[in-house]
Amino acid sequence: MQPKILLVDDREDNLLSIETIFEPDGYKLVKANSGRQALKILLTETDFALILMDVKMPNLNGFETASLIYEREKLKHIPIIFITANNFGDENIYKGYQSGAVDYIYKPINPDVLRAKVSVLIDLYRKNRQLLAQEQRLVAINKSLEIEIKERKASEEKVKQLNRQLLENIASLESANKDLDRFAFMASHDLQEPLRKIRMFSDRLFLKYKEAIDDDGRTTIHRIQKAAERMQTLITDILTFSKISVDKPSFVESDLNALISEILTEMDEDLREKKARVLVDKLPSLFVNPSLMKPLFHNLIGNALKYRKKDVDPQIRITSDITGQINGKTLKDPQQKYCRIFIEDNGIGFDQKYAEEIFGMFKRLHHNTEFEGTGIGLALCKKIVEQHKGYISARSKVNEGSTFIISIPMHLQQESLPVN
């Protein structure tokens, strides 16, 4: 900003002379030809770097004008240099300093001395302006920081409140889920008795009156039996699913090959009927819940048999490996490993876009008329794997078979060891 200097002198030639001296310095000069005019200018303009004022002026002399200027708080920061042709002596010089002067310039004016003195005050003015500007910036920054701190505190408090609410909601949902699981378990259990009676009386009806009723009647009874059979399967699956949520799983070291061998023995008749071939590689022993692992493998092998190709004998291959990755991402802890078990078939497969949906409750990709099922099997598999703190996923292509991948953490072995 261009510094402003107020020149006060009752003689125009003196003002012009001073103006000529400062011309090379580029200051902005404001001229007043009396003390009264200087006071009038200072009513509206207070941003002067300094005032050069003649002492001997009519009406108001320099000392009187300076005293009136410094009565105003806004003008006390402006330094005044008196210009005089007389040497008043120490007493009058002291009077000038008392009225607010910072220095004297004697006539005839030495241009170099005047410019040097003014230069010092202008430099001081500029530095003061810089300090004021810096102070204003610091005040603005402090204010901004205060606002930011307040907003951050408010935000943190809001996050804490949301976390508290989230924890309450989670607890409420967990409680509701447990209640729903208990309800499903009890409801499914209570449905068993009337269902058994439906199946028993429909069988009795068919055996006793099958010769007496026509084909339409026999078809109707057969439909009742099939519907009851499907409902029985559905209730059994729901009971199994609910039981997993209600019961606390117990983990023991288990030979997976032995478990799968037992399952294959139980499924031997179905495997022979469908001419299925099951190849099982050497699998590791893991700390698992055997009563949960059996339905897991039973469902996945059963799925491979169910969704086989019509003119191709089903082939199922079960393999495993140890990895430090999950879903293609390397685990942060190098000590943490997962055992991956692959159940691969040569069946009809499915579109990969359904790879996550198929694990949903009652989710089926085919109609009941095409493939029998309740839509609970894969949801049950997911629930079992999650109880083992693991993951289950699927890879598939239409008409190119499917591969289900079970990932169970190896560290589960250490966590599940009994405490002596």
Secondary structure, DSSP 4 states (H G I P E B T S, - for coil): ---EEEEE-S-HHHHHHHHHHHGGGT-EEEEESSHHHHHHHHHH----SEEEEES--SSS-HHHHHHHHTTSGGGTTS-EEEEESS---HHHHHHHHHTTEEEEEESSP-HHHHHHHHHHHHHHHHHHHHHHHHHHHHHHHHHHHHHHHHHHHHHHHHHHHHHHHHHHHHHHHHHHHHHHHHHHHHHHHHHHHHHHHHHHHHHHHHHHHTTTS-HHHHHHHHHHHHHHHHHHHHHHHHHHHHHHHHSPP--EEEEHHHHHHHHHHHTHHHHHHTT-EEEE----EEEE-HHHHHHHHHHHHHHHHHT--TTS--EEEEEEEEESEETTEE-SSTT--EEEEEEEE-S----GGGTTGGGSTT--SS-TTTS---S-HHHHHHHHHHHTT-EEEEEE-TTS-EEEEEEEETTHHHHTSPP-
